[in-house]
Amino acid sequence: MKQIRARRSLAVALAALLALGAAGLTTGCDPVSRDWAWRAGKTHGAIIETTAGRASLGIYRVPTRYLYIAQSQGGTAAAQGLIWHFGQPPSVKQRFTFRGRSVTLEFGTHALRSLTHRLIYDDPSDLRAALIDAHNRRSCLALTLLSYGRPTSNWTQKQVGCREGAV
C-alpha cells in the first residue's frame, strides 16, 4: 500500500513538472515579464498584465485593420458582425470513443456563446472608440475582462501583447 502511494506521488509530481515545462514551451509567455501574452490562433490571444491585475482578449493588428475598414464602410454593426462571425465564439466539446463508436458532447456552449455575444454587442460606442484608437496608434483591439482583480468588460487598444495577425 505504501509503495503504491509513493509511486502515485512520484507520478503526480512528474506529471506536474512535465505540464509546467510544456506550458512554458508551448505558450508565448515570458515568466519573468510583468506582461504575458498567449497566442490563440492566427487572429487573437490572451494578454495578462500582472502589475494591473488585468486580463484581456486581444485581436491582432491585421484583423483589427480589417475591422476598422468594415466600421468605416458599414458602421460599428459591421465590425461587430465580423467579430461574432469570424472570431469563433468559444465552445467546450469533448469526443468520447468506445469500441469504434464516437459521441461528441458539448458542455456549457450555450452559456459561453451567450456571454460572448453580450460582450461583443452590448456597448457599440465603446467598441467604436477603441477600434479608432487601435487604428490610430497601430496597436491591437482588446476586450478587457478583468481589471485590478475585478470582472469588467470594456473595449480598449493595447500595445502589450500586440502582434501582427493573419486573416
N, C-alpha and C positions, 0 to 999 in steps of 0.2 A: 504494500500500500504506500509506504514512504517513497519507494523507488518510482512509482507511477507519478506521485505528486512532484518529485524532483524533476522527472522528465517533462512533465506538463509545464512546470515553472520555467524550465530552460527553453522549451518550445515557445512559450508566450514571450519571454524576453528576446529570443532570437527573432521572432516574428515582428515585435515592436521595433527592434533595431533595423531590420530589413525594410519595414514600412517607412521609417523616418529617412533612411538612406534613399529609398526610391522616391519619396516625396521631394527630397532635396534635388534629386537629379532630373525629375520629370516636370517640375514646375519652374516658372520663371522667377521665383522668389529669391531674394538675397537675405539670408538670415541675419546679417549684421546691419542691414539697412533699416531705416525708420519707415520706409515705404516699400511695400511688397506689391507685385503685380503678377497675376496668373493669367496666362493666355488661355482663352476658351474658344478655340476655333479660329477662323480667319478674320472675323469681324469684331469680336469683343473679348472682354476679360474682366477679372475682378481686380479692384485697386484697394489695397488696405493701407491706410495711413495711421500708423500706430501712435504717433505723437498726438493726433487729434481724436483718436478712438473712432476713426471714420472708415466705413466700408462703402464702396461704390461699384456699380457696374459701368464699365467704360465701353464706349463704342469707338473703335479706332478711326484714324484720320480719313482714310479713303471712303468708308461708309458714311462718315459724318459729312464729307464733301457732297456726296450724292443726296443725303437728307437735306442739306442746305439748298441745293438746286431744286429739289422737289418742293420744299417750303416756299421758295421764291416764285415758283411757277404755279403751284396748286394750293398754297396756304398750309397752315400747320396740320390740317386734317390729312393732307397728302403725306407729310413726313410721319405722322402717327400711323397711318396705314402701312407704310413701308416698314416701320419698326415692328409692328404687330405681325405682318405677313412674312417678312424675311428674317426677323430676329428669332424665329422658332421658340415660342413660349415654352417654358420648361414642362417636362412630364417625367414621371417616375415609372419606368416599366421594368418588369422582371420576367425573363423567359425561363420556364422550367421544362426540362425534357426528361421523360422516363419511358424506357422501353420503346424508343422510336417515336413517341408521341410528344408533341410540344404544345405548351399552353403559355400564353403571354398574359400577364396580369398588369393592370395599371393601378398605382396607389396614389391617391391624393391629387391626381392630374387635374380634375375639375377645379379644385381649390387653388392650385398653383396657377392655372391658366386665368382664373377669375382675378386673382391678385395682380398678375402681370398686366392684364387688360386694364384694370383700375389704375395702376401706376402709369401706364402709357397715356391713357385718355382723360384722366381726372383734371389735369391742370395744363391746358394747351398754351396759356400765356407764359407759364414758367418754361415749358419746352421751347417755345418760340424764342424767348430771350436767351436761353442757354445755347441754342443752336447758332444764333447770330454771334454770340460771344466766342463760341468754339471756332467758328469760321474766321472771324476777325483776328483771333490770336493763333491761328493754325494749331489748335490743340484738339483734344477729343471731347466729345459729348459724354457726359457721365450722369448716371442716376444715383444719387446718394441714398443709401438705405439705412445707414447707421451713422450717427454723428454724436461725438462725445458720449458714446455708450448708450445713446437713446435711439430707438427706432424713429425714422423720419423718411420722408420721400420728397426729394426736390431735384430738379434738373439743374446741372451746372456744367462748366467746362473744366477740364483737368489737363495739366502738363505732366503730372506724376503718372507713370504707368502708361502714358500715351504712346502708341506705336502706329506705324503705317499698317493698315489692314489690307484686305483684298475683298473684292466682291465677285 
